[in-house]
Amino acid sequence: MHCYSVFRDETKLDINYTPPKLLHRQEQINLLDQYLRYTTTAPGRMTQRILITGNIGTGKTALTQHFGKTITRKAQDRNINLEYVHVNCRQCRGSLFLILQQAIQRFIPTFPKRGYSAEELLQTLMQILDERDAYLILTLDELEALIRKEGSDPLYNLTRIQEDRPRAPKRLTLICVLRQPEQLEGLDPSTRSTLQRNIIHLAEYTEPQLRDILRDRVSLAFMEGAVPEQSLDHISRLAARGGDARYAIELLWRAGKYADSTGLKQVTSECIRKAAVSVYPTIRKDIIRSFGSHQKLFLLGVARHFQRTTSTYASMGEAVDAYAVVCEEYGEDPRGHTQLWKYVKDLSALGIIETRLSDAGRRGKTTLIGLPRIPSSDLGEVLEASLRED
């Protein structure tokens, strides 16, 4: 049994962990702070509704939770009783009743779970805020679930609750989080208009930004030297296809688990390939069976090469040499360079390999070949089985 672990603290890779630094989102943090500055400078004078949009893995939840911690600390320093409550609407089954119940239990943990309607809970929440001279920023994450289940009424009630209390302090601020603003189109026009005044959109992360995020998480979660730069580059490239930091961090964690399970002291590219398959299975055996025998032999040579090295990429020359060895094993004469180059382009188009140009060296640039998602050992087994069938 292996005792060594590449991890220092793997909880720093948990999906619910909010890092102390939120990289590449400072502009959005500043904008959110400007929109809600009144909560710490003039509490009770006004209220806002903020809409935060962006695809999966763009940091919507991390942004709002990070802001929630910052703004409540600032309020505490100014003796303002401000609470931040973050509710996932999908986990609440799209029920306003369960959302409000969760908000109230922040103030009264023993509050009864039955005996009230959603409308009564909303009135009760406002009464609690009045009695405690408190203010609440309520974040509705995955708002789509609430809209899908209950339509416009919950949001209408939440956004208009202050209008029923014209002389009372304005105590409730809403932050709504969803992927695409188009998902608001099912709401009635007045409710939709109140949510679309202050929109913050999070673009997908770029490959360099993902690398920065991963490097930061590595420093928190892994032993020193356990994740080499080429492994960070490998994961960044994979996740950059969707700009998805959540996927990148999950790949990093799973790759670390594969390193631990095999007793490695570093997270290698092979660990990352195994992790990528476990997250998104990508070996299509029907596609591989459709290849010609020499296309399979070339790909087997590439797979064998990566089984012998921890490198992320092989040069075209290394791939050709590995192919020649496999041809000798199978009693075949190797094909010429033009045909092999065609194989490389076809395999790259299918996403089975990836190619890029090397940095210029003494001999100029050369094509580099990588296996982005498929573990070389798994690919080799599939190819060997298919060649036996042939």
Sequence and secondary structure as in RCSB ss.txt:
>XXXX:A:sequence
MHCYSVFRDETKLDINYTPPKLLHRQEQINLLDQYLRYTTTAPGRMTQRILITGNIGTGKTALTQHFGKTITRKA
QDRNINLEYVHVNCRQCRGSLFLILQQAIQRFIPTFPKRGYSAEELLQTLMQILDERDAYLILTLDELEALIRKE
GSDPLYNLTRIQEDRPRAPKRLTLICVLRQPEQLEGLDPSTRSTLQRNIIHLAEYTEPQLRDILRDRVSLAFMEG
AVPEQSLDHISRLAARGGDARYAIELLWRAGKYADSTGLKQVTSECIRKAAVSVYPTIRKDIIRSFGSHQKLFLL
GVARHFQRTTSTYASMGEAVDAYAVVCEEYGEDPRGHTQLWKYVKDLSALGIIETRLSDAGRRGKTTLIGLPRIP
SSDLGEVLEASLRED
>XXXX:A:secstr
     SBS GGGGSTT   SS TT HHHHHHHHHHTTHHHHSTBS   EEEEEE TTSSHHHHHHHHHHHHHHHH
HHTT  EEEEEEETTTTTT HHHHHHHHHHHH TT  SSS  HHHHHHHHHHHHHHTT EEEEEEETHHHHHHHH
TTHHHHHHHHGGGG TTS B EEEEEEES GGGGTTS HHHHHHHSSSEEEE    HHHHHHHHHHHHHHHB TT
SS HHHHHHHHHHHHTTT HHHHHHHHHHHHHHHHHTT SS  HHHHHHHHHHHS    HHHHHTS HHHHHHHH
HHHHHHHS   SEEEHHHHHHHHHHHHHHHT     HHHHHHHHHHHHHTTSSEEEE   BTTB  EEEE SSS 
HHHHHHHHHHHHHH 
